[in-house]
Amino acid sequence: MATAIIMPRQGNTVESCILVEWKKRKGEKISKGEIICEVETDKAVFEVESPEDGILLDTFFEEGDDIPVLTNIAVLGKEGEDYEDLRPTTETVSEEVEETKKVSEEIPKEIKEQTTKPVKPKITEDRENVGVSPRAKRLAEKKGIDPYSVIGSGPMGRIIERDILEVINSSEPLTPAAKEISAASGSVPKEGTGIGGRVTSRDILLSSSTVLEEDVIKEETIKGVRKIISDRMLESLQNSAQLTLNSSADTSALLALRETFKNSTLDSRFSKVNINDLVMFAVIKVLPNHPIINSLMLGDKIRYYENIHLGFAVDTQRGLMVPTIKNAQNLSLINLSNEVKRLANACRDNKVQVEELNGGTFTITNLGNFGIDNFTPVINLPQTAILGVSRINLKPMQIGSEIKFIPHIGLSLTINHQVIDGVAGAKFLQDLAVAIKEINLLIAR
């Protein structure tokens, strides 16, 4: 009897996985435990093993397909064996989607993923020989809509006022600047890239510009982890009131300590401690005094956490990943440094576990090595804050009657203003700056 190979469920919140690569092809003999294919979620890449010996009779999906979990993706059995009853159909895939939705409804709100898809306006590219009623034309001009881009419902395809109203009610709103530009250009794109799907002035300019096809180098479809990251970043900005506060901290003592560690002959473990480790150590010592920063926003509730589950951004070939150091406040500097490196390497080698990528309460992202002075990090929902760390620059400071140049590291804290007031965020940055400046005392405690 043929055996179905299903898309495994990688965690309770995962509704679908992307088929990365088939390791075996149709007709190949497979032994139990051999890798059939690789699949990925927004978190990591996983291998699907064969449950038994047999021949790979068929594969039902192509590489790159986004497949609902628990769906049959291939079939294993003996040569010539019938397996048509195991082939997924549109109906069976829909059933899997519905089942996944039921499971998702049972998941706590704090770990659900929500996406909003704006409704696209009813627009056509056919602009030839289309009539427009005077009322429709006046309304279209007032709203900054090109009437000739609308599908008419009047006699002979004539565009009437009702058609313009339908576009107004279903299309993404225009920003004030976009309305002005659209009135002059006479065109409105089908969908916008602004917050909430709003059509921005940039969207108008791009839609009205002429680009020669021969100038295109290549074209790629946004998919896989990059698509998921893209959706999550947009979702984060759409569903929270994000405010970024920029500050800096004196790193004179930190740099001196780092140099001491590098040249240490007493304990070689300290030589691997870097600047980022020291900043993260300062964060876990300061956070307990600012519980609102170490919190999650769950619907209309704010959940505070005693333990610090510290996420940190890791750049990999697959895209950005954020592993989590659980109970980070209990770690020594050496143990923290070791755990950061272990998780970062696991992400880059595609060996990180699902549980190591979930459950963060606060996140740090560091772009200092890339020469960035300050930036606006995007919150990893449902967390309420994220810290961006930038490069170290010399900053002029008045010391007594003299002006001296003191090294300072850039700090950018993005907060969800729905939960955290600006003053609360500023106080956290102040305390963090003091902790970094007095890093020697912090380690000695």
Residue, then its C-alpha position, 0 to 999 in steps of 0.5 A: m500500500a502506497t504511503a503519503i509523505i505529508m508537509p509536516r507541521q513545524g510548530n503550532t503557529v505554522e500554517s504553511c511551509i515553502l518547498v525549498e528543494w527536492k532531494k529525491r526525484k520521481g522514480e528513485k529508490i529511497s531508504k527509511g530515514e533518507i532526506i526526501c526534501e527540504v522545506e522552510t518556514d519563516k523561522a528555519v529550514f527543515e528536512v523531511e525524512s522518508p518514513e520507510d523504504g520504497i520508490l518515490l512514485d510521484t511528487f505533487f508540488e514544485e520547488g518554491d510552492d507554498i503548501p499548507v501543513l498536513t498536505n500530501i506532497a509526495v507518495l512512496g510505495k512499490e513500482g506500479e502501485d496505484y496512489e491516485d487516492l493520495r493525490p491532493t486536489t483543490e478540495t483537499v488542499s482547501e480542507e487542510v487550510e480550513e483545518t489549519k485555520k481551526v488550529s490557529e483559532e485555538i492558539p493564544k492571541e499573542i502568538k498568532e500572525q495577522t495580515t491585512k490585505p487591502v482590496k484592489p480597485k476595479i481598474t482596467e488598462d483599456r483606455e480606447n473609445v470609452g465614454v465618461s459621463p460629466r458627473a463621473k468626470r467631475l467626481a474623478e477629477k475631484k478625487g484624483i482618479d483617472p476616469y479612463s482607467v475605470i471599467g464602465s457599467g453604463p451603456m456601451g461600457r460608458i463610465i458613470e458616477r457609480d463606477i467612480l464611487e465603486v473605485i473610491n470605496s474599494s481602492e486604497p486612499l491617496t495621501p495628500a501629496a499623491k492626490e496633487i500629483s495624480a491630478a497632474s499626471g492623470s493616473v492612479p496605481k492599482e495599489g499603494t505601498g504606504i501604511g495601510g495600503r495608501v497610495t503615496s506620491r512615490d507610487i504615483l511617480l513610479s506608475s507614470s514613469t516610462v522605463l525601457e524594457e531593455d534597461v531591466i537587468k533581471e526580475e525576481t518574485i518576492k517569495g520564501v523567507r524574504k516574502i514573509i519578512s516583507d509581510r511582517m515588516l509591513e504588518s508591524l508598521q500597520n498594526s502599531a504606533q512606532l516611535t524611534l528615540n535616538s541616543s548614544a553612550d560613552t564607550s571609553a570604558l567599554l573599548a578599554l575593557r574590550e582591549t583588555f579582554k583581547n590581550s588577556t592571558l589569564d582566561s582565553r574565553f574573554s578574548k572572544v567577548n566582543i562589543n555587541d556582547l558587552v552591549m547586550f550584557a548591559v541591556i539584560k542588567v538594565l531591563p529589569n528596572h524597566p518592565i514596560i520595555n520587556s512586555l508584549m501587547l496582546g490585543d487590549k492587554i499588556r503582558y509583563y515578563e519577569n524573565i528576559h527572553l532576548g532576541f537578536a537579529v542575525d543576517t543569513q543567506r536566507g534572510l534575517m533571522v531572530p533567535t532568542i536567548k531564554n532567561a538571558q538575565n541569568l547568564s554571565l558575560i561569558n555564557l551570554s557571549n557563548e550563547v550568542k555565537r552558538l545561536a548565530n552559527a546555528c542560524r547561518d548553518n540552518k541548524v537552529q531549532v524552532e523553539e530557539l526562534n520563538g518566545g522573545t520579549f525584547t530584541i536587539t539589532n546591530l548594524g554598527n559593523f556596517g558603518i550605520d550611525n543611527f536607524t529605525p528598527v522595526i518592532n517584532l510584534p507582539q513585542t513592544a520595543i526593539l533596540g538598534v545599535s549603531r557604530i561608535n563615533l567620536k563625539p565632542m564633549q565639554i569636560g571642564s573648560e576643554i572640548k574633548f572627543i569621546p567615543h560614543i555608540g549610537l542607540s536607537l530605541t523603537i517603541n510601540h507608543q500604544v504601550i510605551d510613553g516617550v518618557a519611559g523609553a527615554k528613561f530606559l535609554q538613559d539608564l542603558a547609557v549609564a550602564i555602558k559608560e560604567i560597564n566595569l562596575l556592571i560586570a563587577r556586581 
